[in-house]
Amino acid sequence: MSTARCAQLILLAAANRIAECWLSQKASILLLCYSSLLMPGITNSIIQSIGLERIKQIRTGGRSS
């Protein structure tokens, strides 16, 4: 995400008086981060079943072969 786009989204959230906003290029990583706050035990189980290497691939946009 470009710096300009990030700034635009933050200013949009501030203009709409949104107390908290999370920005991410990938919805799957954002969902994982959000669920780790709401359901840490379940999220840890999901991370262990998926595998840390796969999580890293999702973050970087890589694909497993």
Protein Blocks (a to p, Z undefined) as FASTA:
>chain_A
ZZklmmmmmmmmmmnopabdcddfblklmmmmmmmmmmmmlmmmmmmmnopklmmmmmno
pacZZ
